[in-house]
Amino acid sequence: MNKKELGEIKKNFSAESGLFTLNKVLYAFIDGEKNIACSEVKSYVLMDEDECSVVMETLKKALGGSLGKNLTEYAFPNESYEEGGAQYTLYKALKGKLDDEDANSELISRISENAAIGTAYTVIVGYCSYTVLKKDKNDDKLDDEDGDFNFLVTALCPANTGDDGLFYDREREGIYKKANTEMIISRAPQDGILFPVFSDRSADVNSVMYYTRSPKKPNLSIVEDVLDCTFSYTAEGEKERFRAVLTNVCGDELDYTVITQVNDIIEDVIAQNKNETEPTLIDSPRLKNILADAGVSDDKLTAVDDVYARIVGEFPLKASNLVETKTVLSAEAITVNIGKDAVDKVRTSVIQGRKCLIIDLDDPNLKINGIDTTVETSEANDAE
């Protein structure tokens, strides 16, 4: 499922879209001890307007963010389609259209038994239909229908008691602390599941999309235990491995210029491929070319393949996860943030035997702690 296909589903995930229908909604409340406290199915069209709005908002958020960060597609292992497996359970619920009580029960039980949430939460599952229109050779939609894409969107929303603070009690004519024992269900899901994925304008039941609100801290129990899939690197994990590859390959050549050049080149690669539907990837051969363009010597480049295989493995890294929007230089008790357009104004040098960081100022006026000041120059200073 590429970003164009994801964008098409997200764009039409709305009550206003004439191509989309949210048919049934399955609710289940899981307490802090993993017990299923309640479970029910509702017809979306029979809900009141406010409830419809919240459900639509919540389920759409389970498709939020971008591919490779909040959203990651996983392929099911072959055994997952056997009875009791994740793919089998999801497919059974999909075919049952949330009208099959046994299928619904199996799905909710699988989530409650395997998801490590750590608090009470609500599972909201929507059975949806999207009318797929055919496209011509110019990628323009035609009026002819190409069938329906039926899918399940699942949102896992934490629930906690709210703290309403102090309130004025008119009857007692005083200010008191209001104790709230109601479980408030978050509208923002912590995790989500899309099954099947929308690929080549049809359903791919052999893959599933996992959503996390926190890309740096995805819930591994959902990926591995609920969905039977093998977890891949987070965006931050990819960046950490990329840094390790640079350090091991470049060694003593890894200076300010190389680091900033590599970042600039990757940004250029992303820009050149911005119209592509698939994410821009950095594999070992492409990284070798990037490092060569950044000035790394041929002797160092011979180690790229082995180092990449040892640290990253066989999978390419997503370019969007590797770039930095600003350059941060850190030393003991010193941190300097350098904007994207000022990278070339900073350099390192050795002056009178001391290692120095030099920042070129086109304008002598600057602010220190929010106070306007000016860098004064003198002939004596210039001579130094």
Contacts in CASP RR format, 6 or more apart in sequence:
PFRMAT RR
TARGET T0000
AUTHOR 0000-0000-0000
METHOD contacts of the structure
MODEL  1
MNKKELGEIKKNFSAESGLFTLNKVLYAFIDGEKNIACSEVKSYVLMDED
ECSVVMETLKKALGGSLGKNLTEYAFPNESYEEGGAQYTLYKALKGKLDD
EDANSELISRISENAAIGTAYTVIVGYCSYTVLKKDKNDDKLDDEDGDFN
FLVTALCPANTGDDGLFYDREREGIYKKANTEMIISRAPQDGILFPVFSD
RSADVNSVMYYTRSPKKPNLSIVEDVLDCTFSYTAEGEKERFRAVLTNVC
GDELDYTVITQVNDIIEDVIAQNKNETEPTLIDSPRLKNILADAGVSDDK
LTAVDDVYARIVGEFPLKASNLVETKTVLSAEAITVNIGKDAVDKVRTSV
IQGRKCLIIDLDDPNLKINGIDTTVETSEANDAE
1 67 0 8 1.000
1 73 0 8 1.000
1 197 0 8 1.000
1 198 0 8 1.000
1 199 0 8 1.000
1 204 0 8 1.000
1 207 0 8 1.000
1 209 0 8 1.000
2 67 0 8 1.000
2 277 0 8 1.000
2 278 0 8 1.000
2 279 0 8 1.000
3 66 0 8 1.000
3 67 0 8 1.000
3 277 0 8 1.000
3 278 0 8 1.000
3 279 0 8 1.000
4 277 0 8 1.000
5 197 0 8 1.000
5 198 0 8 1.000
5 199 0 8 1.000
5 201 0 8 1.000
5 277 0 8 1.000
6 63 0 8 1.000
6 67 0 8 1.000
6 71 0 8 1.000
6 198 0 8 1.000
8 198 0 8 1.000
9 63 0 8 1.000
9 130 0 8 1.000
9 149 0 8 1.000
9 198 0 8 1.000
10 60 0 8 1.000
10 63 0 8 1.000
10 64 0 8 1.000
11 17 0 8 1.000
12 18 0 8 1.000
12 19 0 8 1.000
12 20 0 8 1.000
12 130 0 8 1.000
13 20 0 8 1.000
13 56 0 8 1.000
13 59 0 8 1.000
13 60 0 8 1.000
13 63 0 8 1.000
13 128 0 8 1.000
14 20 0 8 1.000
14 56 0 8 1.000
14 60 0 8 1.000
15 22 0 8 1.000
15 52 0 8 1.000
15 56 0 8 1.000
18 131 0 8 1.000
19 130 0 8 1.000
19 131 0 8 1.000
19 133 0 8 1.000
20 128 0 8 1.000
20 129 0 8 1.000
20 130 0 8 1.000
20 131 0 8 1.000
21 128 0 8 1.000
21 129 0 8 1.000
21 130 0 8 1.000
22 44 0 8 1.000
22 55 0 8 1.000
22 56 0 8 1.000
22 59 0 8 1.000
22 126 0 8 1.000
22 127 0 8 1.000
22 128 0 8 1.000
23 43 0 8 1.000
23 44 0 8 1.000
23 97 0 8 1.000
23 98 0 8 1.000
23 126 0 8 1.000
23 127 0 8 1.000
23 128 0 8 1.000
23 129 0 8 1.000
24 41 0 8 1.000
24 42 0 8 1.000
24 43 0 8 1.000
24 44 0 8 1.000
24 97 0 8 1.000
24 98 0 8 1.000
24 99 0 8 1.000
24 126 0 8 1.000
24 127 0 8 1.000
25 41 0 8 1.000
25 42 0 8 1.000
25 43 0 8 1.000
25 44 0 8 1.000
25 47 0 8 1.000
25 55 0 8 1.000
25 98 0 8 1.000
25 124 0 8 1.000
25 125 0 8 1.000
25 126 0 8 1.000
25 127 0 8 1.000
26 39 0 8 1.000
26 40 0 8 1.000
26 41 0 8 1.000
26 98 0 8 1.000
26 104 0 8 1.000
26 107 0 8 1.000
26 108 0 8 1.000
26 123 0 8 1.000
26 124 0 8 1.000
26 125 0 8 1.000
26 126 0 8 1.000
26 127 0 8 1.000
27 38 0 8 1.000
27 39 0 8 1.000
27 40 0 8 1.000
27 41 0 8 1.000
27 42 0 8 1.000
27 122 0 8 1.000
27 123 0 8 1.000
27 124 0 8 1.000
28 36 0 8 1.000
28 38 0 8 1.000
28 39 0 8 1.000
28 108 0 8 1.000
28 111 0 8 1.000
28 112 0 8 1.000
28 122 0 8 1.000
28 123 0 8 1.000
28 125 0 8 1.000
29 36 0 8 1.000
29 37 0 8 1.000
29 38 0 8 1.000
29 39 0 8 1.000
29 120 0 8 1.000
29 121 0 8 1.000
29 122 0 8 1.000
29 123 0 8 1.000
29 159 0 8 1.000
29 183 0 8 1.000
30 36 0 8 1.000
30 37 0 8 1.000
30 111 0 8 1.000
30 112 0 8 1.000
30 117 0 8 1.000
30 120 0 8 1.000
30 121 0 8 1.000
30 122 0 8 1.000
30 123 0 8 1.000
31 37 0 8 1.000
31 120 0 8 1.000
32 117 0 8 1.000
32 118 0 8 1.000
32 119 0 8 1.000
32 120 0 8 1.000
34 112 0 8 1.000
34 113 0 8 1.000
35 112 0 8 1.000
36 108 0 8 1.000
36 109 0 8 1.000
36 112 0 8 1.000
39 104 0 8 1.000
39 105 0 8 1.000
39 108 0 8 1.000
41 98 0 8 1.000
41 99 0 8 1.000
41 104 0 8 1.000
44 52 0 8 1.000
44 55 0 8 1.000
44 126 0 8 1.000
47 55 0 8 1.000
54 187 0 8 1.000
55 124 0 8 1.000
55 126 0 8 1.000
57 187 0 8 1.000
58 124 0 8 1.000
58 155 0 8 1.000
58 157 0 8 1.000
58 187 0 8 1.000
58 188 0 8 1.000
58 189 0 8 1.000
59 124 0 8 1.000
59 126 0 8 1.000
59 128 0 8 1.000
59 153 0 8 1.000
59 155 0 8 1.000
61 155 0 8 1.000
61 187 0 8 1.000
61 188 0 8 1.000
61 189 0 8 1.000
62 153 0 8 1.000
62 154 0 8 1.000
62 155 0 8 1.000
62 189 0 8 1.000
62 191 0 8 1.000
62 192 0 8 1.000
62 193 0 8 1.000
62 194 0 8 1.000
62 211 0 8 1.000
63 71 0 8 1.000
63 153 0 8 1.000
63 194 0 8 1.000
63 209 0 8 1.000
63 211 0 8 1.000
64 70 0 8 1.000
64 71 0 8 1.000
64 211 0 8 1.000
65 71 0 8 1.000
65 211 0 8 1.000
66 320 0 8 1.000
67 73 0 8 1.000
67 279 0 8 1.000
68 215 0 8 1.000
68 235 0 8 1.000
68 279 0 8 1.000
68 318 0 8 1.000
68 320 0 8 1.000
68 321 0 8 1.000
69 215 0 8 1.000
69 235 0 8 1.000
69 320 0 8 1.000
69 321 0 8 1.000
70 211 0 8 1.000
70 212 0 8 1.000
70 213 0 8 1.000
70 215 0 8 1.000
71 209 0 8 1.000
71 210 0 8 1.000
71 211 0 8 1.000
72 209 0 8 1.000
72 210 0 8 1.000
72 212 0 8 1.000
72 218 0 8 1.000
72 223 0 8 1.000
72 232 0 8 1.000
73 197 0 8 1.000
73 207 0 8 1.000
73 208 0 8 1.000
73 209 0 8 1.000
73 210 0 8 1.000
74 207 0 8 1.000
74 208 0 8 1.000
74 209 0 8 1.000
74 210 0 8 1.000
74 223 0 8 1.000
74 227 0 8 1.000
74 229 0 8 1.000
74 230 0 8 1.000
74 232 0 8 1.000
75 206 0 8 1.000
75 207 0 8 1.000
75 229 0 8 1.000
76 86 0 8 1.000
76 87 0 8 1.000
76 206 0 8 1.000
76 207 0 8 1.000
76 208 0 8 1.000
76 227 0 8 1.000
76 228 0 8 1.000
76 229 0 8 1.000
77 228 0 8 1.000
77 229 0 8 1.000
77 230 0 8 1.000
79 85 0 8 1.000
79 228 0 8 1.000
80 86 0 8 1.000
80 87 0 8 1.000
80 88 0 8 1.000
80 228 0 8 1.000
80 229 0 8 1.000
81 87 0 8 1.000
81 88 0 8 1.000
81 91 0 8 1.000
82 88 0 8 1.000
84 106 0 8 1.000
84 110 0 8 1.000
85 228 0 8 1.000
86 110 0 8 1.000
86 208 0 8 1.000
86 226 0 8 1.000
86 227 0 8 1.000
86 228 0 8 1.000
86 229 0 8 1.000
87 205 0 8 1.000
87 206 0 8 1.000
87 208 0 8 1.000
87 228 0 8 1.000
89 103 0 8 1.000
89 106 0 8 1.000
89 107 0 8 1.000
89 110 0 8 1.000
90 107 0 8 1.000
90 152 0 8 1.000
90 193 0 8 1.000
90 195 0 8 1.000
90 208 0 8 1.000
91 195 0 8 1.000
91 205 0 8 1.000
92 100 0 8 1.000
92 103 0 8 1.000
92 106 0 8 1.000
92 107 0 8 1.000
93 100 0 8 1.000
93 103 0 8 1.000
93 104 0 8 1.000
93 106 0 8 1.000
93 107 0 8 1.000
93 125 0 8 1.000
93 152 0 8 1.000
94 127 0 8 1.000
94 150 0 8 1.000
94 151 0 8 1.000
94 152 0 8 1.000
94 195 0 8 1.000
94 196 0 8 1.000
94 205 0 8 1.000
95 103 0 8 1.000
96 103 0 8 1.000
97 127 0 8 1.000
97 150 0 8 1.000
98 104 0 8 1.000
98 125 0 8 1.000
98 126 0 8 1.000
98 127 0 8 1.000
104 125 0 8 1.000
107 125 0 8 1.000
108 123 0 8 1.000
110 226 0 8 1.000
111 123 0 8 1.000
111 154 0 8 1.000
111 156 0 8 1.000
111 226 0 8 1.000
112 123 0 8 1.000
114 221 0 8 1.000
114 222 0 8 1.000
114 225 0 8 1.000
114 226 0 8 1.000
115 156 0 8 1.000
115 191 0 8 1.000
115 219 0 8 1.000
115 221 0 8 1.000
115 222 0 8 1.000
115 225 0 8 1.000
115 226 0 8 1.000
116 219 0 8 1.000
116 221 0 8 1.000
116 225 0 8 1.000
117 156 0 8 1.000
117 158 0 8 1.000
117 190 0 8 1.000
117 219 0 8 1.000
119 158 0 8 1.000
119 159 0 8 1.000
119 160 0 8 1.000
120 158 0 8 1.000
120 159 0 8 1.000
120 160 0 8 1.000
120 183 0 8 1.000
121 156 0 8 1.000
121 157 0 8 1.000
121 158 0 8 1.000
121 159 0 8 1.000
121 190 0 8 1.000
122 156 0 8 1.000
122 157 0 8 1.000
122 159 0 8 1.000
122 185 0 8 1.000
123 154 0 8 1.000
123 155 0 8 1.000
123 156 0 8 1.000
123 157 0 8 1.000
124 154 0 8 1.000
124 155 0 8 1.000
124 157 0 8 1.000
124 189 0 8 1.000
125 152 0 8 1.000
125 153 0 8 1.000
125 154 0 8 1.000
125 155 0 8 1.000
126 152 0 8 1.000
126 153 0 8 1.000
126 154 0 8 1.000
127 150 0 8 1.000
127 151 0 8 1.000
127 152 0 8 1.000
128 150 0 8 1.000
128 151 0 8 1.000
128 152 0 8 1.000
128 153 0 8 1.000
129 148 0 8 1.000
129 149 0 8 1.000
129 150 0 8 1.000
129 151 0 8 1.000
130 148 0 8 1.000
130 149 0 8 1.000
130 150 0 8 1.000
130 151 0 8 1.000
130 198 0 8 1.000
131 145 0 8 1.000
131 147 0 8 1.000
131 148 0 8 1.000
131 149 0 8 1.000
132 145 0 8 1.000
132 146 0 8 1.000
132 147 0 8 1.000
132 148 0 8 1.000
132 149 0 8 1.000
132 201 0 8 1.000
132 202 0 8 1.000
133 141 0 8 1.000
133 142 0 8 1.000
133 143 0 8 1.000
133 144 0 8 1.000
133 145 0 8 1.000
133 146 0 8 1.000
134 141 0 8 1.000
134 142 0 8 1.000
134 144 0 8 1.000
134 145 0 8 1.000
134 146 0 8 1.000
135 141 0 8 1.000
135 142 0 8 1.000
135 201 0 8 1.000
136 142 0 8 1.000
146 201 0 8 1.000
146 202 0 8 1.000
149 198 0 8 1.000
149 201 0 8 1.000
149 202 0 8 1.000
149 203 0 8 1.000
150 203 0 8 1.000
151 194 0 8 1.000
151 195 0 8 1.000
151 196 0 8 1.000
151 198 0 8 1.000
151 203 0 8 1.000
152 193 0 8 1.000
152 194 0 8 1.000
152 195 0 8 1.000
153 192 0 8 1.000
153 193 0 8 1.000
153 194 0 8 1.000
154 192 0 8 1.000
154 193 0 8 1.000
154 194 0 8 1.000
154 195 0 8 1.000
155 189 0 8 1.000
155 191 0 8 1.000
155 192 0 8 1.000
156 189 0 8 1.000
156 190 0 8 1.000
156 191 0 8 1.000
156 192 0 8 1.000
156 222 0 8 1.000
157 185 0 8 1.000
157 186 0 8 1.000
157 187 0 8 1.000
157 188 0 8 1.000
157 189 0 8 1.000
157 190 0 8 1.000
158 185 0 8 1.000
158 186 0 8 1.000
158 190 0 8 1.000
159 183 0 8 1.000
159 184 0 8 1.000
159 185 0 8 1.000
159 186 0 8 1.000
160 183 0 8 1.000
160 184 0 8 1.000
160 186 0 8 1.000
161 180 0 8 1.000
161 181 0 8 1.000
161 182 0 8 1.000
161 183 0 8 1.000
161 184 0 8 1.000
162 180 0 8 1.000
162 182 0 8 1.000
162 184 0 8 1.000
163 180 0 8 1.000
164 178 0 8 1.000
164 180 0 8 1.000
165 177 0 8 1.000
165 178 0 8 1.000
166 175 0 8 1.000
166 176 0 8 1.000
166 177 0 8 1.000
166 178 0 8 1.000
167 175 0 8 1.000
167 176 0 8 1.000
167 177 0 8 1.000
167 178 0 8 1.000
168 174 0 8 1.000
168 175 0 8 1.000
169 175 0 8 1.000
169 176 0 8 1.000
188 213 0 8 1.000
189 211 0 8 1.000
189 213 0 8 1.000
190 212 0 8 1.000
190 213 0 8 1.000
190 214 0 8 1.000
190 219 0 8 1.000
191 210 0 8 1.000
191 211 0 8 1.000
191 212 0 8 1.000
191 213 0 8 1.000
191 218 0 8 1.000
191 219 0 8 1.000
191 222 0 8 1.000
192 210 0 8 1.000
192 211 0 8 1.000
192 212 0 8 1.000
192 222 0 8 1.000
193 208 0 8 1.000
193 209 0 8 1.000
193 210 0 8 1.000
193 211 0 8 1.000
193 222 0 8 1.000
193 226 0 8 1.000
193 227 0 8 1.000
194 208 0 8 1.000
194 209 0 8 1.000
194 211 0 8 1.000
195 205 0 8 1.000
195 208 0 8 1.000
195 209 0 8 1.000
196 203 0 8 1.000
196 204 0 8 1.000
196 205 0 8 1.000
196 206 0 8 1.000
196 207 0 8 1.000
196 208 0 8 1.000
197 203 0 8 1.000
197 204 0 8 1.000
197 207 0 8 1.000
197 208 0 8 1.000
197 209 0 8 1.000
198 204 0 8 1.000
199 207 0 8 1.000
208 227 0 8 1.000
208 229 0 8 1.000
210 218 0 8 1.000
210 222 0 8 1.000
210 223 0 8 1.000
210 227 0 8 1.000
210 229 0 8 1.000
212 218 0 8 1.000
212 219 0 8 1.000
215 234 0 8 1.000
215 235 0 8 1.000
215 236 0 8 1.000
216 234 0 8 1.000
216 235 0 8 1.000
216 236 0 8 1.000
217 234 0 8 1.000
218 231 0 8 1.000
218 234 0 8 1.000
220 231 0 8 1.000
223 229 0 8 1.000
223 230 0 8 1.000
223 231 0 8 1.000
224 230 0 8 1.000
224 231 0 8 1.000
232 315 0 8 1.000
233 241 0 8 1.000
233 315 0 8 1.000
233 317 0 8 1.000
235 318 0 8 1.000
235 321 0 8 1.000
236 321 0 8 1.000
237 321 0 8 1.000
238 317 0 8 1.000
238 318 0 8 1.000
238 321 0 8 1.000
238 322 0 8 1.000
239 321 0 8 1.000
239 322 0 8 1.000
241 311 0 8 1.000
241 312 0 8 1.000
241 317 0 8 1.000
242 282 0 8 1.000
242 312 0 8 1.000
242 317 0 8 1.000
242 321 0 8 1.000
242 322 0 8 1.000
244 311 0 8 1.000
245 287 0 8 1.000
245 304 0 8 1.000
245 307 0 8 1.000
245 308 0 8 1.000
245 311 0 8 1.000
245 312 0 8 1.000
246 254 0 8 1.000
246 259 0 8 1.000
246 262 0 8 1.000
246 291 0 8 1.000
247 254 0 8 1.000
248 303 0 8 1.000
248 307 0 8 1.000
248 311 0 8 1.000
249 291 0 8 1.000
249 296 0 8 1.000
249 300 0 8 1.000
249 301 0 8 1.000
249 303 0 8 1.000
249 304 0 8 1.000
249 307 0 8 1.000
250 258 0 8 1.000
250 291 0 8 1.000
250 296 0 8 1.000
250 300 0 8 1.000
251 300 0 8 1.000
253 295 0 8 1.000
253 296 0 8 1.000
253 297 0 8 1.000
253 300 0 8 1.000
255 348 0 8 1.000
256 329 0 8 1.000
256 346 0 8 1.000
256 347 0 8 1.000
256 348 0 8 1.000
257 294 0 8 1.000
257 347 0 8 1.000
258 291 0 8 1.000
258 294 0 8 1.000
258 295 0 8 1.000
258 296 0 8 1.000
259 327 0 8 1.000
260 327 0 8 1.000
260 343 0 8 1.000
261 293 0 8 1.000
261 294 0 8 1.000
261 295 0 8 1.000
262 290 0 8 1.000
262 291 0 8 1.000
262 294 0 8 1.000
263 323 0 8 1.000
263 324 0 8 1.000
263 327 0 8 1.000
264 343 0 8 1.000
265 290 0 8 1.000
265 293 0 8 1.000
265 294 0 8 1.000
266 282 0 8 1.000
266 290 0 8 1.000
266 319 0 8 1.000
266 322 0 8 1.000
266 323 0 8 1.000
267 323 0 8 1.000
269 280 0 8 1.000
269 282 0 8 1.000
269 286 0 8 1.000
269 290 0 8 1.000
269 319 0 8 1.000
270 280 0 8 1.000
270 319 0 8 1.000
270 320 0 8 1.000
270 323 0 8 1.000
273 280 0 8 1.000
279 318 0 8 1.000
279 319 0 8 1.000
279 320 0 8 1.000
280 318 0 8 1.000
280 319 0 8 1.000
280 320 0 8 1.000
281 316 0 8 1.000
281 317 0 8 1.000
281 318 0 8 1.000
281 319 0 8 1.000
282 290 0 8 1.000
282 316 0 8 1.000
282 317 0 8 1.000
282 318 0 8 1.000
282 319 0 8 1.000
282 322 0 8 1.000
283 308 0 8 1.000
283 316 0 8 1.000
283 317 0 8 1.000
284 304 0 8 1.000
284 305 0 8 1.000
284 308 0 8 1.000
284 309 0 8 1.000
286 316 0 8 1.000
287 304 0 8 1.000
287 308 0 8 1.000
288 301 0 8 1.000
288 304 0 8 1.000
288 305 0 8 1.000
291 300 0 8 1.000
291 301 0 8 1.000
291 304 0 8 1.000
292 298 0 8 1.000
292 301 0 8 1.000
325 340 0 8 1.000
326 337 0 8 1.000
326 338 0 8 1.000
326 339 0 8 1.000
326 340 0 8 1.000
327 337 0 8 1.000
327 338 0 8 1.000
327 339 0 8 1.000
327 340 0 8 1.000
327 343 0 8 1.000
327 346 0 8 1.000
328 335 0 8 1.000
328 336 0 8 1.000
328 337 0 8 1.000
328 338 0 8 1.000
329 335 0 8 1.000
329 336 0 8 1.000
329 338 0 8 1.000
329 346 0 8 1.000
329 357 0 8 1.000
330 336 0 8 1.000
331 357 0 8 1.000
336 346 0 8 1.000
336 357 0 8 1.000
336 359 0 8 1.000
338 345 0 8 1.000
338 346 0 8 1.000
345 359 0 8 1.000
345 360 0 8 1.000
345 361 0 8 1.000
345 362 0 8 1.000
346 357 0 8 1.000
346 358 0 8 1.000
346 359 0 8 1.000
346 360 0 8 1.000
347 357 0 8 1.000
347 358 0 8 1.000
347 360 0 8 1.000
348 355 0 8 1.000
348 356 0 8 1.000
348 357 0 8 1.000
348 358 0 8 1.000
349 355 0 8 1.000
349 356 0 8 1.000
349 358 0 8 1.000
350 356 0 8 1.000
351 384 0 8 1.000
361 375 0 8 1.000
364 374 0 8 1.000
364 375 0 8 1.000
364 376 0 8 1.000
364 377 0 8 1.000
365 372 0 8 1.000
365 373 0 8 1.000
365 374 0 8 1.000
366 372 0 8 1.000
366 373 0 8 1.000
366 374 0 8 1.000
366 375 0 8 1.000
367 373 0 8 1.000
END
